[in-house]
Structures are given as structure tokens and as C-alpha cells.
Amino acid sequence: MKFDFKLNINGVNPDKIYKTQYYVDSEILRRSDPLVPFQIGMLKKSGILGTKKGSGTVKYIAPYAKKQYFSGKSSSQRGRLWVRRMWTSQGNDIIRNAKKILSGR
């Protein structure tokens, strides 16, 4: 299961773009963590292992990740569409902080 969050910014120092992209990728994983279905923790860990922070792609590499994402069962806040649900509620905050990193604050 793969999610692309690549930054498209022209005329900005590549180091700042990388730091900002690293932040975005890290925050998506961190903030999605409480929403990822959890039985023994392998799905959550597959996101950490499958994502190269700074690449703009968050990837859950467990073979059952796609099935869990679209049709898995929910228990409390954990359940399907975890990245989409996180982005809906917290995406604006991530973008606001990413803009601060780009501007050097």
C-alpha cells in the first residue's frame, strides 16, 4: 500500500526541500500510528520499514496492507483508511508546519 506526498517546489534550496519532505513523511507515519490496525504490530512496522523518509512516499509493505486498508475491520479508532482519516483531521497542521520549515522558522 503506497501513498505519495511529494512536495513540488521550485526555486527553494534542495536541502530545505529534503528536510521538509522528511518531516512530512515522518509526521504521516507518526500521526497515522494510532489508527493503524494492530494485532501483533507487523502492519505498523511495515510502514516504518517500507518508507524511506524524505522520498515523498509512505509505503506499508506487509502483504495484507492493501486488504486491511480498504476492507479491514475496525476496533475503536484503529481500522481501515488510516492514512486518509489522519490526513483529513491533521493534514492542515502538517502543511502549516512544513511551510514553517521551508521558510526557515
MOPAC internal coordinates of N, CA, C and O (Angstrom, degrees):
PM7 1SCF
backbone

  N    0.0000 0     0.00 0     0.00 0    0    0    0
  C    1.4453 1     0.00 0     0.00 0    1    0    0
  C    1.5195 1   107.19 1     0.00 0    2    1    0
  O    1.2310 1   119.70 1   -56.89 1    3    2    1
  N    1.3056 1   118.18 1   123.11 1    3    2    1
  C    1.4616 1   122.72 1  -171.83 1    5    3    2
  C    1.5265 1   109.95 1  -127.24 1    6    5    3
  O    1.2310 1   121.24 1   -41.92 1    7    6    5
  N    1.3325 1   115.24 1   138.08 1    7    6    5
  C    1.4637 1   122.01 1   178.60 1    9    7    6
  C    1.5146 1   108.16 1  -128.89 1   10    9    7
  O    1.2310 1   119.81 1   -52.13 1   11   10    9
  N    1.3189 1   117.98 1   127.87 1   11   10    9
  C    1.4658 1   121.96 1   179.30 1   13   11   10
  C    1.5254 1   110.21 1  -101.71 1   14   13   11
  O    1.2310 1   121.42 1   -50.68 1   15   14   13
  N    1.3253 1   114.89 1   129.32 1   15   14   13
  C    1.4597 1   123.32 1   177.65 1   17   15   14
  C    1.5230 1   108.63 1  -134.35 1   18   17   15
  O    1.2310 1   120.16 1  -132.07 1   19   18   17
  N    1.3268 1   117.30 1    47.93 1   19   18   17
  C    1.4586 1   121.68 1  -176.08 1   21   19   18
  C    1.5248 1   111.29 1   -75.38 1   22   21   19
  O    1.2310 1   121.01 1   -44.13 1   23   22   21
  N    1.3214 1   115.68 1   135.87 1   23   22   21
  C    1.4538 1   121.73 1   177.17 1   25   23   22
  C    1.5195 1   109.09 1   -84.34 1   26   25   23
  O    1.2310 1   120.21 1   -47.94 1   27   26   25
  N    1.3165 1   117.20 1   132.06 1   27   26   25
  C    1.4649 1   122.74 1   176.45 1   29   27   26
  C    1.5169 1   107.90 1  -114.11 1   30   29   27
  O    1.2310 1   120.65 1   -84.65 1   31   30   29
  N    1.3347 1   116.36 1    95.35 1   31   30   29
  C    1.4591 1   121.62 1  -175.79 1   33   31   30
  C    1.5232 1   108.15 1  -132.15 1   34   33   31
  O    1.2310 1   120.86 1   -52.82 1   35   34   33
  N    1.3198 1   115.96 1   127.18 1   35   34   33
  C    1.4612 1   120.96 1   178.12 1   37   35   34
  C    1.5190 1   109.86 1  -102.82 1   38   37   35
  O    1.2310 1   120.61 1   -32.73 1   39   38   37
  N    1.3245 1   116.44 1   147.27 1   39   38   37
  C    1.4540 1   121.46 1   173.67 1   41   39   38
  C    1.5120 1   115.56 1    75.96 1   42   41   39
  O    1.2310 1   119.85 1  -162.49 1   43   42   41
  N    1.3304 1   117.90 1    17.51 1   43   42   41
  C    1.4668 1   121.84 1   178.89 1   45   43   42
  C    1.5267 1   107.79 1  -115.99 1   46   45   43
  O    1.2310 1   121.10 1   -34.44 1   47   46   45
  N    1.3147 1   115.50 1   145.56 1   47   46   45
  C    1.4521 1   122.44 1   178.59 1   49   47   46
  C    1.5397 1   109.95 1   -50.99 1   50   49   47
  O    1.2310 1   119.56 1   -53.06 1   51   50   49
  N    1.3407 1   118.44 1   126.94 1   51   50   49
  C    1.4636 1   121.14 1  -179.58 1   53   51   50
  C    1.5326 1   113.75 1   -58.11 1   54   53   51
  O    1.2310 1   119.86 1   148.90 1   55   54   53
  N    1.3322 1   117.87 1   -31.10 1   55   54   53
  C    1.4650 1   119.67 1   177.56 1   57   55   54
  C    1.5172 1   111.03 1   -65.04 1   58   57   55
  O    1.2310 1   120.34 1   139.66 1   59   58   57
  N    1.3335 1   116.95 1   -40.34 1   59   58   57
  C    1.4618 1   120.46 1   178.41 1   61   59   58
  C    1.5262 1   110.64 1   -67.03 1   62   61   59
  O    1.2310 1   120.78 1   141.57 1   63   62   61
  N    1.3224 1   116.10 1   -38.43 1   63   62   61
  C    1.4627 1   119.49 1   178.54 1   65   63   62
  C    1.5267 1   109.39 1   -63.41 1   66   65   63
  O    1.2310 1   120.24 1   135.50 1   67   66   65
  N    1.3407 1   117.14 1   -44.50 1   67   66   65
  C    1.4640 1   120.43 1  -179.88 1   69   67   66
  C    1.5319 1   110.30 1   -62.04 1   70   69   67
  O    1.2310 1   119.99 1   133.61 1   71   70   69
  N    1.3400 1   117.63 1   -46.39 1   71   70   69
  C    1.4698 1   120.65 1   179.93 1   73   71   70
  C    1.5217 1   110.99 1   -60.71 1   74   73   71
  O    1.2310 1   120.75 1   139.74 1   75   74   73
  N    1.3100 1   116.17 1   -40.26 1   75   74   73
  C    1.4569 1   120.31 1   179.35 1   77   75   74
  C    1.5212 1   110.91 1   -67.77 1   78   77   75
  O    1.2310 1   120.50 1   136.45 1   79   78   77
  N    1.3308 1   116.65 1   -43.55 1   79   78   77
  C    1.4650 1   120.17 1   178.70 1   81   79   78
  C    1.5256 1   110.70 1   -64.34 1   82   81   79
  O    1.2310 1   120.19 1   140.90 1   83   82   81
  N    1.3176 1   117.25 1   -39.10 1   83   82   81
  C    1.4634 1   122.10 1   176.89 1   85   83   82
  C    1.5303 1   109.40 1   -59.96 1   86   85   83
  O    1.2310 1   120.59 1   135.56 1   87   86   85
  N    1.3207 1   116.47 1   -44.44 1   87   86   85
  C    1.4624 1   121.38 1   178.48 1   89   87   86
  C    1.5317 1   110.56 1   -60.51 1   90   89   87
  O    1.2310 1   120.28 1   131.93 1   91   90   89
  N    1.3307 1   117.06 1   -48.07 1   91   90   89
  C    1.4657 1   121.08 1  -178.07 1   93   91   90
  C    1.5202 1   110.20 1   -60.19 1   94   93   91
  O    1.2310 1   119.89 1   131.66 1   95   94   93
  N    1.3229 1   117.81 1   -48.34 1   95   94   93
  C    1.4638 1   121.37 1  -179.74 1   97   95   94
  C    1.5273 1   111.25 1   -60.47 1   98   97   95
  O    1.2310 1   120.47 1   135.69 1   99   98   97
  N    1.3289 1   116.70 1   -44.31 1   99   98   97
  C    1.4645 1   121.46 1  -179.87 1  101   99   98
  C    1.5211 1   111.38 1   -63.24 1  102  101   99
  O    1.2310 1   120.92 1   136.72 1  103  102  101
  N    1.3217 1   115.84 1   -43.28 1  103  102  101
  C    1.4653 1   119.80 1  -178.17 1  105  103  102
  C    1.5236 1   111.69 1   -67.79 1  106  105  103
  O    1.2310 1   120.13 1   143.72 1  107  106  105
  N    1.3215 1   117.35 1   -36.28 1  107  106  105
  C    1.4636 1   119.48 1   177.85 1  109  107  106
  C    1.5222 1   109.80 1   -62.22 1  110  109  107
  O    1.2310 1   120.42 1   134.44 1  111  110  109
  N    1.3196 1   116.81 1   -45.56 1  111  110  109
  C    1.4662 1   119.81 1   177.48 1  113  111  110
  C    1.5297 1   111.47 1   -63.67 1  114  113  111
  O    1.2310 1   120.71 1   132.66 1  115  114  113
  N    1.3253 1   116.25 1   -47.34 1  115  114  113
  C    1.4678 1   120.36 1  -175.78 1  117  115  114
  C    1.5240 1   111.82 1   -64.71 1  118  117  115
  O    1.2310 1   120.69 1   134.25 1  119  118  117
  N    1.3138 1   116.29 1   -45.75 1  119  118  117
  C    1.4562 1   119.59 1  -176.33 1  121  119  118
  C    1.5265 1   112.98 1   -77.15 1  122  121  119
  O    1.2310 1   120.13 1   157.92 1  123  122  121
  N    1.3265 1   117.36 1   -22.08 1  123  122  121
  C    1.4648 1   120.90 1   175.70 1  125  123  122
  C    1.5255 1   111.69 1   -80.86 1  126  125  123
  O    1.2310 1   120.78 1   158.48 1  127  126  125
  N    1.3100 1   116.12 1   -21.52 1  127  126  125
  C    1.4635 1   121.41 1  -174.39 1  129  127  126
  C    1.5330 1   114.27 1   -48.75 1  130  129  127
  O    1.2310 1   118.62 1   131.91 1  131  130  129
  N    1.3408 1   120.23 1   -48.09 1  131  130  129
  C    1.4622 1   119.09 1  -179.00 1  133  131  130
  C    1.5291 1   114.23 1   -69.24 1  134  133  131
  O    1.2310 1   120.03 1   171.98 1  135  134  133
  N    1.3279 1   117.55 1    -8.02 1  135  134  133
  C    1.4627 1   121.56 1  -177.88 1  137  135  134
  C    1.5257 1   112.71 1  -103.33 1  138  137  135
  O    1.2310 1   120.11 1   166.05 1  139  138  137
  N    1.3424 1   117.40 1   -13.95 1  139  138  137
  C    1.4683 1   121.68 1  -177.69 1  141  139  138
  C    1.5301 1   109.16 1   -70.39 1  142  141  139
  O    1.2310 1   120.03 1   -48.56 1  143  142  141
  N    1.3456 1   117.55 1   131.44 1  143  142  141
  C    1.4581 1   119.31 1   176.03 1  145  143  142
  C    1.5300 1   110.22 1   -54.21 1  146  145  143
  O    1.2310 1   120.63 1   -39.07 1  147  146  145
  N    1.3179 1   116.40 1   140.93 1  147  146  145
  C    1.4625 1   120.23 1  -172.23 1  149  147  146
  C    1.5155 1   110.39 1  -137.17 1  150  149  147
  O    1.2310 1   121.22 1   -61.64 1  151  150  149
  N    1.3238 1   115.28 1   118.36 1  151  150  149
  C    1.4583 1   119.85 1   172.01 1  153  151  150
  C    1.5235 1   107.80 1  -118.22 1  154  153  151
  O    1.2310 1   120.59 1   120.16 1  155  154  153
  N    1.3381 1   116.48 1   -59.84 1  155  154  153
  C    1.4663 1   119.82 1   175.34 1  157  155  154
  C    1.5259 1   111.77 1  -120.68 1  158  157  155
  O    1.2310 1   120.30 1   178.62 1  159  158  157
  N    1.3282 1   117.03 1    -1.38 1  159  158  157
  C    1.4540 1   121.35 1   174.69 1  161  159  158
  C    1.5133 1   116.23 1    96.73 1  162  161  159
  O    1.2310 1   119.55 1  -178.84 1  163  162  161
  N    1.3173 1   118.47 1     1.16 1  163  162  161
  C    1.4650 1   119.72 1  -176.95 1  165  163  162
  C    1.5270 1   112.83 1   -71.85 1  166  165  163
  O    1.2310 1   119.46 1   146.28 1  167  166  165
  N    1.3147 1   118.63 1   -33.72 1  167  166  165
  C    1.4612 1   120.47 1   178.64 1  169  167  166
  C    1.5270 1   109.69 1   -65.00 1  170  169  167
  O    1.2310 1   120.79 1   134.68 1  171  170  169
  N    1.3146 1   116.10 1   -45.32 1  171  170  169
  C    1.4676 1   121.14 1   177.97 1  173  171  170
  C    1.5284 1   110.06 1   -60.66 1  174  173  171
  O    1.2310 1   120.74 1   133.68 1  175  174  173
  N    1.3182 1   116.18 1   -46.32 1  175  174  173
  C    1.4615 1   121.19 1  -179.31 1  177  175  174
  C    1.5289 1   111.43 1   -65.49 1  178  177  175
  O    1.2310 1   120.03 1   148.80 1  179  178  177
  N    1.3325 1   117.55 1   -31.20 1  179  178  177
  C    1.4636 1   120.04 1  -179.73 1  181  179  178
  C    1.5273 1   111.03 1   -66.12 1  182  181  179
  O    1.2310 1   120.08 1   151.04 1  183  182  181
  N    1.3259 1   117.45 1   -28.96 1  183  182  181
  C    1.4596 1   120.37 1   175.11 1  185  183  182
  C    1.5124 1   111.58 1   -68.49 1  186  185  183
  O    1.2310 1   120.74 1   139.60 1  187  186  185
  N    1.3157 1   116.19 1   -40.40 1  187  186  185
  C    1.4685 1   121.37 1   179.06 1  189  187  186
  C    1.5242 1   110.04 1   -66.98 1  190  189  187
  O    1.2310 1   120.50 1   135.17 1  191  190  189
  N    1.3312 1   116.65 1   -44.83 1  191  190  189
  C    1.4651 1   121.04 1  -178.18 1  193  191  190
  C    1.5320 1   112.58 1   -73.04 1  194  193  191
  O    1.2310 1   120.05 1   148.53 1  195  194  193
  N    1.3369 1   117.51 1   -31.47 1  195  194  193
  C    1.4581 1   121.08 1  -175.28 1  197  195  194
  C    1.5138 1   114.48 1   -86.73 1  198  197  195
  O    1.2310 1   120.31 1   168.45 1  199  198  197
  N    1.3340 1   117.02 1   -11.55 1  199  198  197
  C    1.4582 1   120.52 1  -176.54 1  201  199  198
  C    1.5135 1   111.21 1  -101.64 1  202  201  199
  O    1.2310 1   120.87 1   -53.15 1  203  202  201
  N    1.3181 1   115.94 1   126.85 1  203  202  201
  C    1.4599 1   121.39 1   171.58 1  205  203  202
  C    1.5223 1   105.44 1   -97.28 1  206  205  203
  O    1.2310 1   121.19 1   -76.52 1  207  206  205
  N    1.3339 1   115.33 1   103.48 1  207  206  205
  C    1.4580 1   119.93 1  -175.99 1  209  207  206
  C    1.5250 1   110.05 1   -60.71 1  210  209  207
  O    1.2310 1   121.21 1   -45.79 1  211  210  209
  N    1.3142 1   115.29 1   134.21 1  211  210  209
  C    1.4548 1   121.51 1  -177.21 1  213  211  210
  C    1.5165 1   112.51 1    99.79 1  214  213  211
  O    1.2310 1   120.25 1   171.12 1  215  214  213
  N    1.3336 1   117.13 1    -8.88 1  215  214  213
  C    1.4675 1   120.58 1  -178.41 1  217  215  214
  C    1.5243 1   112.49 1   -85.65 1  218  217  215
  O    1.2310 1   120.37 1   157.85 1  219  218  217
  N    1.3321 1   116.89 1   -22.15 1  219  218  217
  C    1.4578 1   120.19 1  -177.13 1  221  219  218
  C    1.5120 1   113.44 1    90.22 1  222  221  219
  O    1.2310 1   120.52 1  -175.35 1  223  222  221
  N    1.3301 1   116.60 1     4.65 1  223  222  221
  C    1.4572 1   121.42 1   179.49 1  225  223  222
  C    1.5187 1   109.39 1  -126.56 1  226  225  223
  O    1.2310 1   121.33 1   -55.72 1  227  226  225
  N    1.3233 1   115.06 1   124.28 1  227  226  225
  C    1.4621 1   121.31 1   174.51 1  229  227  226
  C    1.5200 1   105.63 1  -102.52 1  230  229  227
  O    1.2310 1   120.57 1   -56.14 1  231  230  229
  N    1.3297 1   116.51 1   123.86 1  231  230  229
  C    1.4629 1   120.29 1  -172.46 1  233  231  230
  C    1.5234 1   110.91 1  -131.87 1  234  233  231
  O    1.2310 1   120.76 1   -54.61 1  235  234  233
  N    1.3195 1   116.15 1   125.39 1  235  234  233
  C    1.4576 1   122.77 1   173.68 1  237  235  234
  C    1.5205 1   106.57 1   -97.71 1  238  237  235
  O    1.2310 1   120.12 1   -64.48 1  239  238  237
  N    1.3337 1   117.38 1   115.52 1  239  238  237
  C    1.4650 1   121.49 1  -169.90 1  241  239  238
  C    1.5264 1   114.39 1   -96.55 1  242  241  239
  O    1.2310 1   119.64 1   179.37 1  243  242  241
  N    1.3149 1   118.29 1    -0.63 1  243  242  241
  C    1.4667 1   119.72 1   177.26 1  245  243  242
  C    1.5292 1   108.35 1   -61.29 1  246  245  243
  O    1.2310 1   119.85 1   -40.00 1  247  246  245
  N    1.3380 1   117.88 1   140.00 1  247  246  245
  C    1.4667 1   119.59 1  -177.16 1  249  247  246
  C    1.5284 1   113.53 1   -61.36 1  250  249  247
  O    1.2310 1   119.95 1   157.55 1  251  250  249
  N    1.3023 1   117.71 1   -22.45 1  251  250  249
  C    1.4600 1   121.48 1  -177.52 1  253  251  250
  C    1.5380 1   112.42 1  -101.91 1  254  253  251
  O    1.2310 1   119.70 1  -170.94 1  255  254  253
  N    1.3180 1   118.19 1     9.06 1  255  254  253
  C    1.4709 1   121.85 1  -175.44 1  257  255  254
  C    1.5288 1   111.89 1   -61.10 1  258  257  255
  O    1.2310 1   119.83 1   134.74 1  259  258  257
  N    1.3106 1   117.93 1   -45.26 1  259  258  257
  C    1.4667 1   120.98 1  -177.65 1  261  259  258
  C    1.5304 1   110.82 1   -63.44 1  262  261  259
  O    1.2310 1   120.62 1   136.06 1  263  262  261
  N    1.3154 1   116.41 1   -43.94 1  263  262  261
  C    1.4641 1   120.03 1   179.04 1  265  263  262
  C    1.5267 1   110.55 1   -62.56 1  266  265  263
  O    1.2310 1   120.29 1   135.79 1  267  266  265
  N    1.3221 1   117.05 1   -44.21 1  267  266  265
  C    1.4613 1   120.74 1   178.60 1  269  267  266
  C    1.5235 1   110.87 1   -63.63 1  270  269  267
  O    1.2310 1   120.54 1   140.79 1  271  270  269
  N    1.3244 1   116.58 1   -39.21 1  271  270  269
  C    1.4605 1   120.65 1  -176.83 1  273  271  270
  C    1.5317 1   111.42 1   -64.03 1  274  273  271
  O    1.2310 1   120.30 1   136.81 1  275  274  273
  N    1.3213 1   117.03 1   -43.19 1  275  274  273
  C    1.4539 1   120.10 1  -174.61 1  277  275  274
  C    1.5245 1   114.88 1   -95.41 1  278  277  275
  O    1.2310 1   119.54 1   152.25 1  279  278  277
  N    1.3308 1   118.48 1   -27.75 1  279  278  277
  C    1.4686 1   118.12 1  -175.31 1  281  279  278
  C    1.5229 1   113.72 1  -138.62 1  282  281  279
  O    1.2310 1   119.61 1  -165.11 1  283  282  281
  N    1.3154 1   118.36 1    14.89 1  283  282  281
  C    1.4565 1   120.69 1   179.44 1  285  283  282
  C    1.5185 1   111.77 1   -70.26 1  286  285  283
  O    1.2310 1   121.45 1   -13.71 1  287  286  285
  N    1.3215 1   114.83 1   166.29 1  287  286  285
  C    1.4606 1   120.89 1   178.60 1  289  287  286
  C    1.5152 1   109.83 1   -86.69 1  290  289  287
  O    1.2310 1   121.46 1   -25.61 1  291  290  289
  N    1.3225 1   114.81 1   154.39 1  291  290  289
  C    1.4577 1   120.47 1  -179.86 1  293  291  290
  C    1.5203 1   110.15 1  -107.66 1  294  293  291
  O    1.2310 1   121.35 1   -33.46 1  295  294  293
  N    1.3171 1   115.03 1   146.54 1  295  294  293
  C    1.4562 1   121.07 1   170.40 1  297  295  294
  C    1.5220 1   106.47 1  -140.80 1  298  297  295
  O    1.2310 1   120.32 1   -60.71 1  299  298  297
  N    1.2817 1   116.99 1   119.29 1  299  298  297
  C    1.4648 1   125.29 1  -172.04 1  301  299  298
  C    1.5267 1   108.86 1    53.79 1  302  301  299
  O    1.2310 1   119.35 1    55.11 1  303  302  301
  N    1.3212 1   118.85 1  -124.89 1  303  302  301
  C    1.4662 1   119.43 1  -178.70 1  305  303  302
  C    1.5174 1   112.84 1   -87.21 1  306  305  303
  O    1.2310 1   119.59 1   166.71 1  307  306  305
  N    1.3033 1   118.39 1   -13.29 1  307  306  305
  C    1.4632 1   121.44 1   179.38 1  309  307  306
  C    1.5221 1   109.95 1   -78.83 1  310  309  307
  O    1.2310 1   120.91 1   -43.35 1  311  310  309
  N    1.3272 1   115.86 1   136.65 1  311  310  309
  C    1.4541 1   118.57 1   178.50 1  313  311  310
  C    1.5095 1   112.19 1   164.92 1  314  313  311
  O    1.2310 1   121.61 1    11.69 1  315  314  313
  N    1.3109 1   114.52 1  -168.31 1  315  314  313
  C    1.4672 1   120.72 1  -173.38 1  317  315  314
  C    1.5252 1   112.79 1   -62.61 1  318  317  315
  O    1.2310 1   121.49 1   -17.77 1  319  318  317
  N    1.3234 1   114.76 1   162.23 1  319  318  317
  C    1.4628 1   124.42 1   178.59 1  321  319  318
  C    1.5284 1   112.37 1    57.32 1  322  321  319
  O    1.2310 1   120.39 1  -141.76 1  323  322  321
  N    1.3348 1   116.87 1    38.24 1  323  322  321
  C    1.4613 1   120.36 1  -173.23 1  325  323  322
  C    1.5213 1   113.71 1   -63.42 1  326  325  323
  O    1.2310 1   119.50 1   141.56 1  327  326  325
  N    1.3304 1   118.56 1   -38.44 1  327  326  325
  C    1.4706 1   119.77 1   179.74 1  329  327  326
  C    1.5278 1   109.79 1   -71.23 1  330  329  327
  O    1.2310 1   119.81 1   137.16 1  331  330  329
  N    1.2951 1   117.96 1   -42.84 1  331  330  329
  C    1.4647 1   121.24 1   178.96 1  333  331  330
  C    1.5267 1   111.07 1   -61.58 1  334  333  331
  O    1.2310 1   120.12 1   135.87 1  335  334  333
  N    1.3332 1   117.37 1   -44.13 1  335  334  333
  C    1.4665 1   120.69 1   179.93 1  337  335  334
  C    1.5283 1   110.92 1   -65.07 1  338  337  335
  O    1.2310 1   120.47 1   139.49 1  339  338  337
  N    1.3398 1   116.70 1   -40.51 1  339  338  337
  C    1.4623 1   119.96 1   178.12 1  341  339  338
  C    1.5277 1   109.91 1   -64.12 1  342  341  339
  O    1.2310 1   120.06 1   134.74 1  343  342  341
  N    1.3370 1   117.50 1   -45.26 1  343  342  341
  C    1.4602 1   121.15 1  -176.33 1  345  343  342
  C    1.5294 1   110.66 1   -65.29 1  346  345  343
  O    1.2310 1   120.08 1   143.18 1  347  346  345
  N    1.3220 1   117.45 1   -36.82 1  347  346  345
  C    1.4595 1   121.10 1   178.52 1  349  347  346
  C    1.5276 1   111.14 1   -62.05 1  350  349  347
  O    1.2310 1   120.51 1   138.34 1  351  350  349
  N    1.3080 1   116.64 1   -41.66 1  351  350  349
  C    1.4616 1   119.46 1  -176.44 1  353  351  350
  C    1.5259 1   114.04 1   -88.71 1  354  353  351
  O    1.2310 1   119.53 1   153.12 1  355  354  353
  N    1.3430 1   118.51 1   -26.88 1  355  354  353
  C    1.4562 1   120.21 1  -172.83 1  357  355  354
  C    1.5288 1   114.85 1  -127.76 1  358  357  355
  O    1.2310 1   120.09 1  -179.46 1  359  358  357
  N    1.3113 1   117.44 1     0.54 1  359  358  357
  C    1.4534 1   121.18 1  -177.52 1  361  359  358
  C    1.5188 1   113.83 1   -60.09 1  362  361  359
  O    1.2310 1   120.10 1   139.63 1  363  362  361
  N    1.3285 1   117.41 1   -40.37 1  363  362  361
  C    1.4640 1   120.06 1   179.96 1  365  363  362
  C    1.5187 1   111.74 1   -62.70 1  366  365  363
  O    1.2310 1   120.39 1   142.98 1  367  366  365
  N    1.3232 1   116.86 1   -37.02 1  367  366  365
  C    1.4644 1   120.98 1   177.93 1  369  367  366
  C    1.5329 1   110.74 1   -66.17 1  370  369  367
  O    1.2310 1   120.19 1   138.72 1  371  370  369
  N    1.3185 1   117.23 1   -41.28 1  371  370  369
  C    1.4639 1   121.37 1   177.89 1  373  371  370
  C    1.5322 1   109.73 1   -62.97 1  374  373  371
  O    1.2310 1   120.17 1   135.62 1  375  374  373
  N    1.3226 1   117.27 1   -44.38 1  375  374  373
  C    1.4714 1   121.16 1   179.44 1  377  375  374
  C    1.5226 1   110.70 1   -63.35 1  378  377  375
  O    1.2310 1   120.40 1   136.50 1  379  378  377
  N    1.3163 1   116.84 1   -43.50 1  379  378  377
  C    1.4727 1   120.68 1  -179.99 1  381  379  378
  C    1.5339 1   110.40 1   -60.16 1  382  381  379
  O    1.2310 1   120.22 1   135.14 1  383  382  381
  N    1.3251 1   117.19 1   -44.86 1  383  382  381
  C    1.4696 1   120.70 1   178.91 1  385  383  382
  C    1.5272 1   111.70 1   -68.71 1  386  385  383
  O    1.2310 1   120.10 1   145.46 1  387  386  385
  N    1.3251 1   117.41 1   -34.54 1  387  386  385
  C    1.4681 1   120.60 1   177.51 1  389  387  386
  C    1.5297 1   110.30 1   -64.50 1  390  389  387
  O    1.2310 1   120.35 1   141.02 1  391  390  389
  N    1.3227 1   116.93 1   -38.98 1  391  390  389
  C    1.4733 1   120.53 1   177.44 1  393  391  390
  C    1.5289 1   110.75 1   -63.35 1  394  393  391
  O    1.2310 1   120.50 1   143.76 1  395  394  393
  N    1.3184 1   116.65 1   -36.24 1  395  394  393
  C    1.4735 1   120.39 1   178.01 1  397  395  394
  C    1.5329 1   110.23 1   -65.19 1  398  397  395
  O    1.2310 1   120.37 1   139.48 1  399  398  397
  N    1.3165 1   116.90 1   -40.52 1  399  398  397
  C    1.4634 1   120.37 1   179.04 1  401  399  398
  C    1.5307 1   109.43 1   -64.49 1  402  401  399
  O    1.2310 1   120.19 1   136.00 1  403  402  401
  N    1.3179 1   117.25 1   -44.00 1  403  402  401
  C    1.4680 1   120.87 1   179.47 1  405  403  402
  C    1.5120 1   112.49 1   -62.53 1  406  405  403
  O    1.2310 1   120.38 1   143.89 1  407  406  405
  N    1.3271 1   116.88 1   -36.11 1  407  406  405
  C    1.4666 1   119.71 1  -178.26 1  409  407  406
  C    1.5194 1   111.68 1   -83.74 1  410  409  407
  O    1.2310 1   119.81 1   175.11 1  411  410  409
  N    1.3236 1   117.96 1    -4.89 1  411  410  409
  C    1.4542 1   120.98 1   176.72 1  413  411  410
  C    1.5047 1   115.45 1    89.29 1  414  413  411
  O    1.2310 1   119.96 1  -167.95 1  415  414  413
  N    1.3236 1   117.68 1    12.05 1  415  414  413
  C    1.4586 1   120.71 1   178.65 1  417  415  414
  C    1.4922 1   112.35 1   -93.05 1  418  417  415
  O    1.2310 1   120.10 1   180.00 1  419  418  417

